Amino acid sequence: MGTATSPTLVTEMDLPVIDPRLFEMPHEEVLAAMTKLADDTWIARSLFGYSILSYADVTAVLRDKRWHNAASKIPEMRGITDPELIGNRDKPSILAAEGDVHTRLRRLVAKAFSPRSADRLRPFMREVMNGLIDPVAASGTADIVADITEPYPIPIICELLGAPKQDWQLFSRWAEDVLRVFNANVLDELDIIKAARNELNEYTLQMISERRNDPREDLLTDLIAAEEDGDKLDAEELLMMVNAVIIGGTDTTRNQLGCSVALFAEHPDQWKLLADDPDIAPRAVEESMRYFGAIRGTGRFASEDIVYRDILFPAGTFIFPSTATGNRDQGTFPGAETFDIRKEPAGSPHLTLGSGIHYCLGAWLARAELQEALPILARRMPDLKLADGVQWKPPGTAIFGPDKLPVTFTA
């Protein structure tokens, strides 16, 4: 009769090592190298922990509630000690909450982020996108980042929350400053971040007070009304949700739209197909997110000792599930290396929106924004080509995308 073997400690395993210098290379070469590595191994040693590379394993760890979102560790990893920026540990952001706390928040707000709530904004999304294209349409040239993707999400976030048009610029500045928490030089910008958060919170508290007396058809009203068995969000949790909407819904949309437009510029037949058949937009959005997602990976840490595939990951171990390599897994996505918006969807969802309990809360909103934007761009910017001067964020950036995306098209 055989005896059960003890799991192997991950630190004692002979694993391939990902050279951090790899991320100094162009993003296409980084993805090619990582995808090739994923053909040989599902796990590799990286600078701060272990990269998880295959679709099945990325999905498995993202769905395992013992692996906690590393977002909660970002402030301390960056050396931030200010309690205002670390947040309330008793009432963490939904982006970082775990266990029963996360389950409660998600249950309360799920209806506010439904497909229906996203759909009611579609006419406004089209209006915003057409308004951004109008000034550049006659010239046949544009910087997709500066002219289109940067200004696109904020009006929609404002409309979603119920903020008036005259405050769009305010929200744009607050979003830019609050998102500085993810910058490499964050310690030099703490005062700017705190000031933006405080101003945003004061504004939001005023909006909450107004909505309690005058409910409207917007997200803030929905969040105030959210209730289950007498349980409701308090004022602090409402502030947290507004911050989460801005953090989670601004840079992600900007960068994914930029990645998708750059991808279509390299596939002119697909761009024309989208212009001619806008009904294919939902499939085009899913395929572009799979093939070239702005979220290329995420971080998790072991909340306890975890045994997975007979490997022991001690409590505190960091892993980095690679959604980019998972999305190119040939076993899950036949023809994964080909971008084709006509192909039948695979039976499994792509990973760019995540998986498990931290699956993107605003997924329906993000899909709607992209589904409305891309066909309009394809129709109004025919014969799209990348021009000189394209610049990309560093490949290791948490939310990847173009910094500059100059294009030409037939006016």
TORTORFI-963661 format. One record per residue (C-alpha): residue number from 1; x, y, z. Coordinates in steps of 0.1 Angstrom, whole numbers. Example, Ala and Ser with C-alpha at 12.3 -4.5 7.8 and 13.67 -1.06 7.14 Angstrom:
2
<r seq="1" east="123" north="-45" up="78"/>
<r seq="2" east="137" north="-11" up="71"/>
***
This chain:
411
<r seq="1" east="0" north="0" up="0"/>
<r seq="2" east="15" north="33" up="-11"/>
<r seq="3" east="19" north="63" up="12"/>
<r seq="4" east="8" north="98" up="3"/>
<r seq="5" east="37" north="121" up="-7"/>
<r seq="6" east="41" north="155" up="9"/>
<r seq="7" east="37" north="185" up="-14"/>
<r seq="8" east="68" north="202" up="-27"/>
<r seq="9" east="76" north="236" up="-13"/>
<r seq="10" east="74" north="261" up="-42"/>
<r seq="11" east="107" north="278" up="-31"/>
<r seq="12" east="125" north="245" up="-35"/>
<r seq="13" east="114" north="238" up="-70"/>
<r seq="14" east="136" north="241" up="-101"/>
<r seq="15" east="115" north="265" up="-121"/>
<r seq="16" east="122" north="286" up="-152"/>
<r seq="17" east="131" north="322" up="-142"/>
<r seq="18" east="116" north="352" up="-160"/>
<r seq="19" east="144" north="377" up="-165"/>
<r seq="20" east="131" north="412" up="-154"/>
<r seq="21" east="150" north="427" up="-184"/>
<r seq="22" east="125" north="410" up="-206"/>
<r seq="23" east="100" north="438" up="-197"/>
<r seq="24" east="124" north="464" up="-212"/>
<r seq="25" east="117" north="450" up="-247"/>
<r seq="26" east="88" north="460" up="-270"/>
<r seq="27" east="54" north="447" up="-258"/>
<r seq="28" east="50" north="424" up="-288"/>
<r seq="29" east="83" north="406" up="-280"/>
<r seq="30" east="74" north="404" up="-243"/>
<r seq="31" east="41" north="387" up="-251"/>
<r seq="32" east="57" north="364" up="-277"/>
<r seq="33" east="83" north="353" up="-252"/>
<r seq="34" east="58" north="348" up="-224"/>
<r seq="35" east="35" north="328" up="-247"/>
<r seq="36" east="64" north="306" up="-258"/>
<r seq="37" east="73" north="300" up="-221"/>
<r seq="38" east="37" north="291" up="-214"/>
<r seq="39" east="39" north="263" up="-240"/>
<r seq="40" east="65" north="247" up="-217"/>
<r seq="41" east="54" north="254" up="-182"/>
<r seq="42" east="23" north="266" up="-163"/>
<r seq="43" east="45" north="283" up="-136"/>
<r seq="44" east="77" north="303" up="-136"/>
<r seq="45" east="97" north="322" up="-110"/>
<r seq="46" east="94" north="361" up="-114"/>
<r seq="47" east="110" north="390" up="-96"/>
<r seq="48" east="85" north="392" up="-67"/>
<r seq="49" east="69" north="357" up="-67"/>
<r seq="50" east="56" north="333" up="-93"/>
<r seq="51" east="39" north="338" up="-127"/>
<r seq="52" east="10" north="316" up="-136"/>
<r seq="53" east="8" north="311" up="-173"/>
<r seq="54" east="-18" north="286" up="-186"/>
<r seq="55" east="-55" north="294" up="-190"/>
<r seq="56" east="-66" north="265" up="-167"/>
<r seq="57" east="-43" north="274" up="-139"/>
<r seq="58" east="-49" north="312" up="-141"/>
<r seq="59" east="-86" north="305" up="-139"/>
<r seq="60" east="-82" north="280" up="-111"/>
<r seq="61" east="-62" north="304" up="-88"/>
<r seq="62" east="-85" north="334" up="-96"/>
<r seq="63" east="-115" north="313" up="-85"/>
<r seq="64" east="-98" north="301" up="-54"/>
<r seq="65" east="-109" north="324" up="-25"/>
<r seq="66" east="-78" north="316" up="-5"/>
<r seq="67" east="-57" north="337" up="-30"/>
<r seq="68" east="-65" north="373" up="-20"/>
<r seq="69" east="-63" north="403" up="-43"/>
<r seq="70" east="-29" north="420" up="-41"/>
<r seq="71" east="-45" north="454" up="-46"/>
<r seq="72" east="-48" north="456" up="-8"/>
<r seq="73" east="-10" north="453" up="-6"/>
<r seq="74" east="-1" north="480" up="-32"/>
<r seq="75" east="1" north="509" up="-7"/>
<r seq="76" east="25" north="492" up="17"/>
<r seq="77" east="45" north="477" up="-12"/>
<r seq="78" east="49" north="513" up="-24"/>
<r seq="79" east="59" north="525" up="10"/>
<r seq="80" east="27" north="544" up="17"/>
<r seq="81" east="19" north="547" up="54"/>
<r seq="82" east="-6" north="575" up="55"/>
<r seq="83" east="-39" north="561" up="69"/>
<r seq="84" east="-60" north="583" up="46"/>
<r seq="85" east="-44" north="565" up="16"/>
<r seq="86" east="-42" north="530" up="30"/>
<r seq="87" east="-80" north="531" up="36"/>
<r seq="88" east="-103" north="518" up="63"/>
<r seq="89" east="-93" north="482" up="70"/>
<r seq="90" east="-127" north="475" up="85"/>
<r seq="91" east="-144" north="488" up="54"/>
<r seq="92" east="-120" north="481" up="25"/>
<r seq="93" east="-127" north="490" up="-11"/>
<r seq="94" east="-147" north="464" up="-30"/>
<r seq="95" east="-116" north="462" up="-53"/>
<r seq="96" east="-96" north="448" up="-24"/>
<r seq="97" east="-122" north="433" up="0"/>
<r seq="98" east="-123" north="395" up="5"/>
<r seq="99" east="-145" north="369" up="21"/>
<r seq="100" east="-179" north="378" up="36"/>
<r seq="101" east="-171" north="416" up="33"/>
<r seq="102" east="-167" north="412" up="-5"/>
<r seq="103" east="-197" north="389" up="-8"/>
<r seq="104" east="-219" north="415" up="10"/>
<r seq="105" east="-207" north="444" up="-11"/>
<r seq="106" east="-210" north="426" up="-43"/>
<r seq="107" east="-245" north="413" up="-35"/>
<r seq="108" east="-257" north="448" up="-26"/>
<r seq="109" east="-244" north="466" up="-57"/>
<r seq="110" east="-248" north="439" up="-83"/>
<r seq="111" east="-281" north="452" up="-97"/>
<r seq="112" east="-266" north="487" up="-101"/>
<r seq="113" east="-240" north="473" up="-125"/>
<r seq="114" east="-264" north="452" up="-145"/>
<r seq="115" east="-265" north="450" up="-184"/>
<r seq="116" east="-297" north="472" up="-182"/>
<r seq="117" east="-279" north="500" up="-163"/>
<r seq="118" east="-252" north="499" up="-190"/>
<r seq="119" east="-276" north="498" up="-219"/>
<r seq="120" east="-294" north="530" up="-208"/>
<r seq="121" east="-262" north="549" up="-214"/>
<r seq="122" east="-256" north="536" up="-249"/>
<r seq="123" east="-272" north="566" up="-267"/>
<r seq="124" east="-251" north="589" up="-246"/>
<r seq="125" east="-219" north="569" up="-254"/>
<r seq="126" east="-226" north="573" up="-292"/>
<r seq="127" east="-232" north="610" up="-287"/>
<r seq="128" east="-199" north="614" up="-268"/>
<r seq="129" east="-179" north="594" up="-294"/>
<r seq="130" east="-193" north="613" up="-323"/>
<r seq="131" east="-186" north="645" up="-306"/>
<r seq="132" east="-149" north="635" up="-301"/>
<r seq="133" east="-145" north="624" up="-338"/>
<r seq="134" east="-162" north="656" up="-352"/>
<r seq="135" east="-131" north="679" up="-347"/>
<r seq="136" east="-107" north="655" up="-364"/>
<r seq="137" east="-129" north="639" up="-390"/>
<r seq="138" east="-122" north="663" up="-419"/>
<r seq="139" east="-84" north="663" up="-413"/>
<r seq="140" east="-77" north="626" up="-419"/>
<r seq="141" east="-53" north="625" up="-390"/>
<r seq="142" east="-57" north="621" up="-352"/>
<r seq="143" east="-39" north="610" up="-321"/>
<r seq="144" east="-63" north="584" up="-309"/>
<r seq="145" east="-51" north="587" up="-273"/>
<r seq="146" east="-53" north="625" up="-269"/>
<r seq="147" east="-83" north="630" up="-292"/>
<r seq="148" east="-104" north="600" up="-285"/>
<r seq="149" east="-95" north="576" up="-257"/>
<r seq="150" east="-84" north="600" up="-230"/>
<r seq="151" east="-116" north="621" up="-230"/>
<r seq="152" east="-140" north="593" up="-237"/>
<r seq="153" east="-147" north="577" up="-203"/>
<r seq="154" east="-151" north="607" up="-180"/>
<r seq="155" east="-184" north="621" up="-195"/>
<r seq="156" east="-198" north="585" up="-193"/>
<r seq="157" east="-187" north="581" up="-157"/>
<r seq="158" east="-203" north="615" up="-149"/>
<r seq="159" east="-235" north="606" up="-167"/>
<r seq="160" east="-235" north="572" up="-149"/>
<r seq="161" east="-232" north="589" up="-115"/>
<r seq="162" east="-255" north="618" up="-124"/>
<r seq="163" east="-229" north="646" up="-123"/>
<r seq="164" east="-237" north="675" up="-146"/>
<r seq="165" east="-218" north="684" up="-178"/>
<r seq="166" east="-202" north="715" up="-162"/>
<r seq="167" east="-184" north="693" up="-138"/>
<r seq="168" east="-168" north="670" up="-164"/>
<r seq="169" east="-135" north="688" up="-162"/>
<r seq="170" east="-135" north="685" up="-124"/>
<r seq="171" east="-140" north="648" up="-126"/>
<r seq="172" east="-113" north="645" up="-152"/>
<r seq="173" east="-88" north="662" up="-129"/>
<r seq="174" east="-99" north="641" up="-99"/>
<r seq="175" east="-96" north="609" up="-119"/>
<r seq="176" east="-61" north="618" up="-132"/>
<r seq="177" east="-49" north="627" up="-96"/>
<r seq="178" east="-65" north="597" up="-78"/>
<r seq="179" east="-50" north="573" up="-103"/>
<r seq="180" east="-15" north="587" up="-95"/>
<r seq="181" east="-15" north="561" up="-67"/>
<r seq="182" east="-4" north="536" up="-93"/>
<r seq="183" east="25" north="557" up="-106"/>
<r seq="184" east="61" north="548" up="-98"/>
<r seq="185" east="67" north="581" up="-82"/>
<r seq="186" east="36" north="579" up="-60"/>
<r seq="187" east="55" north="589" up="-28"/>
<r seq="188" east="62" north="623" up="-44"/>
<r seq="189" east="25" north="628" up="-52"/>
<r seq="190" east="8" north="619" up="-20"/>
<r seq="191" east="-5" north="654" up="-13"/>
<r seq="192" east="-20" north="657" up="-48"/>
<r seq="193" east="-37" north="623" up="-44"/>
<r seq="194" east="-51" north="631" up="-10"/>
<r seq="195" east="-64" north="665" up="-21"/>
<r seq="196" east="-82" north="649" up="-51"/>
<r seq="197" east="-97" north="622" up="-29"/>
<r seq="198" east="-109" north="648" up="-4"/>
<r seq="199" east="-124" north="670" up="-30"/>
<r seq="200" east="-141" north="641" up="-47"/>
<r seq="201" east="-155" north="628" up="-14"/>
<r seq="202" east="-169" north="663" up="-5"/>
<r seq="203" east="-185" north="665" up="-39"/>
<r seq="204" east="-199" north="629" up="-36"/>
<r seq="205" east="-213" north="635" up="-1"/>
<r seq="206" east="-232" north="665" up="-15"/>
<r seq="207" east="-245" north="644" up="-44"/>
<r seq="208" east="-256" north="617" up="-20"/>
<r seq="209" east="-275" north="642" up="1"/>
<r seq="210" east="-293" north="655" up="-30"/>
<r seq="211" east="-301" north="620" up="-43"/>
<r seq="212" east="-317" north="610" up="-10"/>
<r seq="213" east="-342" north="639" up="-14"/>
<r seq="214" east="-344" north="637" up="-52"/>
<r seq="215" east="-338" north="602" up="-66"/>
<r seq="216" east="-329" north="600" up="-103"/>
<r seq="217" east="-322" north="573" up="-129"/>
<r seq="218" east="-284" north="571" up="-122"/>
<r seq="219" east="-259" north="548" up="-105"/>
<r seq="220" east="-257" north="569" up="-73"/>
<r seq="221" east="-295" north="566" up="-68"/>
<r seq="222" east="-293" north="529" up="-75"/>
<r seq="223" east="-265" north="525" up="-49"/>
<r seq="224" east="-284" north="545" up="-23"/>
<r seq="225" east="-315" north="523" up="-29"/>
<r seq="226" east="-295" north="490" up="-29"/>
<r seq="227" east="-308" north="470" up="0"/>
<r seq="228" east="-312" north="433" up="10"/>
<r seq="229" east="-328" north="421" up="42"/>
<r seq="230" east="-325" north="456" up="57"/>
<r seq="231" east="-288" north="459" up="49"/>
<r seq="232" east="-277" north="491" up="30"/>
<r seq="233" east="-245" north="508" up="21"/>
<r seq="234" east="-236" north="536" up="45"/>
<r seq="235" east="-221" north="570" up="35"/>
<r seq="236" east="-185" north="557" up="37"/>
<r seq="237" east="-193" north="527" up="16"/>
<r seq="238" east="-210" north="549" up="-10"/>
<r seq="239" east="-179" north="571" up="-12"/>
<r seq="240" east="-158" north="540" up="-16"/>
<r seq="241" east="-180" north="528" up="-45"/>
<r seq="242" east="-177" north="561" up="-63"/>
<r seq="243" east="-139" north="560" up="-59"/>
<r seq="244" east="-140" north="524" up="-72"/>
<r seq="245" east="-160" north="534" up="-103"/>
<r seq="246" east="-135" north="561" up="-111"/>
<r seq="247" east="-104" north="539" up="-104"/>
<r seq="248" east="-118" north="509" up="-121"/>
<r seq="249" east="-136" north="525" up="-150"/>
<r seq="250" east="-114" north="552" up="-164"/>
<r seq="251" east="-79" north="540" up="-173"/>
<r seq="252" east="-91" north="505" up="-181"/>
<r seq="253" east="-116" north="519" up="-208"/>
<r seq="254" east="-91" north="544" up="-222"/>
<r seq="255" east="-63" north="518" up="-226"/>
<r seq="256" east="-85" north="489" up="-239"/>
<r seq="257" east="-100" north="512" up="-265"/>
<r seq="258" east="-65" north="523" up="-275"/>
<r seq="259" east="-52" north="487" up="-277"/>
<r seq="260" east="-82" north="477" up="-298"/>
<r seq="261" east="-79" north="506" up="-323"/>
<r seq="262" east="-41" north="498" up="-327"/>
<r seq="263" east="-49" north="462" up="-332"/>
<r seq="264" east="-76" north="469" up="-359"/>
<r seq="265" east="-51" north="494" up="-376"/>
<r seq="266" east="-29" north="463" up="-383"/>
<r seq="267" east="-59" north="443" up="-396"/>
<r seq="268" east="-76" north="466" up="-421"/>
<r seq="269" east="-99" north="439" up="-434"/>
<r seq="270" east="-113" north="435" up="-399"/>
<r seq="271" east="-117" north="472" up="-395"/>
<r seq="272" east="-137" north="474" up="-428"/>
<r seq="273" east="-158" north="444" up="-417"/>
<r seq="274" east="-167" north="462" up="-385"/>
<r seq="275" east="-176" north="494" up="-403"/>
<r seq="276" east="-198" north="475" up="-428"/>
<r seq="277" east="-214" north="453" up="-401"/>
<r seq="278" east="-217" north="470" up="-368"/>
<r seq="279" east="-238" north="441" up="-355"/>
<r seq="280" east="-206" north="422" up="-352"/>
<r seq="281" east="-194" north="447" up="-325"/>
<r seq="282" east="-200" north="424" up="-295"/>
<r seq="283" east="-179" north="396" up="-310"/>
<r seq="284" east="-153" north="422" up="-321"/>
<r seq="285" east="-150" north="435" up="-286"/>
<r seq="286" east="-145" north="401" up="-270"/>
<r seq="287" east="-120" north="391" up="-296"/>
<r seq="288" east="-99" north="423" up="-293"/>
<r seq="289" east="-99" north="420" up="-255"/>
<r seq="290" east="-88" north="384" up="-258"/>
<r seq="291" east="-61" north="390" up="-283"/>
<r seq="292" east="-48" north="423" up="-270"/>
<r seq="293" east="-61" north="431" up="-235"/>
<r seq="294" east="-51" north="462" up="-216"/>
<r seq="295" east="-51" north="441" up="-184"/>
<r seq="296" east="-23" north="416" up="-190"/>
<r seq="297" east="-21" north="402" up="-156"/>
<r seq="298" east="-30" north="406" up="-120"/>
<r seq="299" east="-16" north="399" up="-85"/>
<r seq="300" east="-27" north="376" up="-57"/>
<r seq="301" east="-11" north="365" up="-24"/>
<r seq="302" east="-17" north="334" up="-3"/>
<r seq="303" east="-39" north="343" up="27"/>
<r seq="304" east="-29" north="309" up="42"/>
<r seq="305" east="-7" north="280" up="33"/>
<r seq="306" east="-21" north="267" up="0"/>
<r seq="307" east="-15" north="234" up="-17"/>
<r seq="308" east="-21" north="235" up="-55"/>
<r seq="309" east="-11" north="208" up="-79"/>
<r seq="310" east="10" north="191" up="-51"/>
<r seq="311" east="29" north="224" up="-46"/>
<r seq="312" east="29" north="242" up="-12"/>
<r seq="313" east="26" north="279" up="-15"/>
<r seq="314" east="33" north="293" up="20"/>
<r seq="315" east="11" north="321" up="34"/>
<r seq="316" east="22" north="354" up="20"/>
<r seq="317" east="35" north="340" up="-13"/>
<r seq="318" east="28" north="364" up="-42"/>
<r seq="319" east="16" north="350" up="-76"/>
<r seq="320" east="10" north="368" up="-108"/>
<r seq="321" east="-17" north="352" up="-130"/>
<r seq="322" east="-9" north="361" up="-166"/>
<r seq="323" east="-42" north="369" up="-183"/>
<r seq="324" east="-23" north="377" up="-215"/>
<r seq="325" east="-7" north="342" up="-219"/>
<r seq="326" east="-40" north="326" up="-207"/>
<r seq="327" east="-58" north="344" up="-235"/>
<r seq="328" east="-33" north="329" up="-260"/>
<r seq="329" east="-37" north="293" up="-247"/>
<r seq="330" east="-42" north="272" up="-278"/>
<r seq="331" east="-59" north="244" up="-258"/>
<r seq="332" east="-86" north="268" up="-248"/>
<r seq="333" east="-87" north="291" up="-278"/>
<r seq="334" east="-81" north="272" up="-311"/>
<r seq="335" east="-62" north="295" up="-335"/>
<r seq="336" east="-53" north="317" up="-305"/>
<r seq="337" east="-25" north="335" up="-324"/>
<r seq="338" east="-50" north="347" up="-351"/>
<r seq="339" east="-71" north="378" up="-346"/>
<r seq="340" east="-104" north="373" up="-363"/>
<r seq="341" east="-137" north="389" up="-352"/>
<r seq="342" east="-157" north="365" up="-374"/>
<r seq="343" east="-146" north="333" up="-356"/>
<r seq="344" east="-171" north="315" up="-334"/>
<r seq="345" east="-166" north="323" up="-297"/>
<r seq="346" east="-147" north="297" up="-277"/>
<r seq="347" east="-166" north="279" up="-250"/>
<r seq="348" east="-145" north="297" up="-224"/>
<r seq="349" east="-145" north="334" up="-216"/>
<r seq="350" east="-113" north="354" up="-221"/>
<r seq="351" east="-95" north="366" up="-190"/>
<r seq="352" east="-91" north="403" up="-196"/>
<r seq="353" east="-121" north="410" up="-173"/>
<r seq="354" east="-108" north="386" up="-147"/>
<r seq="355" east="-124" north="355" up="-132"/>
<r seq="356" east="-137" north="345" up="-98"/>
<r seq="357" east="-151" north="369" up="-71"/>
<r seq="358" east="-130" north="398" up="-84"/>
<r seq="359" east="-144" north="395" up="-119"/>
<r seq="360" east="-147" north="431" up="-132"/>
<r seq="361" east="-178" north="447" up="-115"/>
<r seq="362" east="-182" north="471" up="-144"/>
<r seq="363" east="-178" north="445" up="-172"/>
<r seq="364" east="-212" north="453" up="-188"/>
<r seq="365" east="-204" north="490" up="-188"/>
<r seq="366" east="-169" north="484" up="-203"/>
<r seq="367" east="-184" north="461" up="-230"/>
<r seq="368" east="-211" north="487" up="-239"/>
<r seq="369" east="-185" north="515" up="-241"/>
<r seq="370" east="-163" north="495" up="-265"/>
<r seq="371" east="-193" north="481" up="-285"/>
<r seq="372" east="-206" north="516" up="-292"/>
<r seq="373" east="-172" north="533" up="-298"/>
<r seq="374" east="-155" north="509" up="-322"/>
<r seq="375" east="-181" north="507" up="-349"/>
<r seq="376" east="-185" north="545" up="-350"/>
<r seq="377" east="-147" north="548" up="-353"/>
<r seq="378" east="-145" north="522" up="-380"/>
<r seq="379" east="-173" north="539" up="-400"/>
<r seq="380" east="-159" north="575" up="-396"/>
<r seq="381" east="-122" north="566" up="-399"/>
<r seq="382" east="-120" north="543" up="-429"/>
<r seq="383" east="-86" north="531" up="-442"/>
<r seq="384" east="-71" north="535" up="-407"/>
<r seq="385" east="-33" north="533" up="-405"/>
<r seq="386" east="-8" north="539" up="-377"/>
<r seq="387" east="14" north="569" up="-383"/>
<r seq="388" east="49" north="576" up="-371"/>
<r seq="389" east="53" north="584" up="-334"/>
<r seq="390" east="34" north="556" up="-317"/>
<r seq="391" east="44" north="553" up="-281"/>
<r seq="392" east="34" north="525" up="-256"/>
<r seq="393" east="35" north="523" up="-218"/>
<r seq="394" east="62" north="500" up="-204"/>
<r seq="395" east="52" north="464" up="-209"/>
<r seq="396" east="50" north="457" up="-171"/>
<r seq="397" east="25" north="485" up="-165"/>
<r seq="398" east="-6" north="473" up="-146"/>
<r seq="399" east="-30" north="488" up="-172"/>
<r seq="400" east="-13" north="486" up="-205"/>
<r seq="401" east="-19" north="507" up="-236"/>
<r seq="402" east="-7" north="534" up="-259"/>
<r seq="403" east="6" north="568" up="-246"/>
<r seq="404" east="5" north="582" up="-282"/>
<r seq="405" east="-14" north="566" up="-311"/>
<r seq="406" east="-11" north="589" up="-342"/>
<r seq="407" east="-32" north="576" up="-371"/>
<r seq="408" east="-42" north="586" up="-406"/>
<r seq="409" east="-75" north="577" up="-423"/>
<r seq="410" east="-96" north="588" up="-453"/>
<r seq="411" east="-112" north="621" up="-444"/>
***
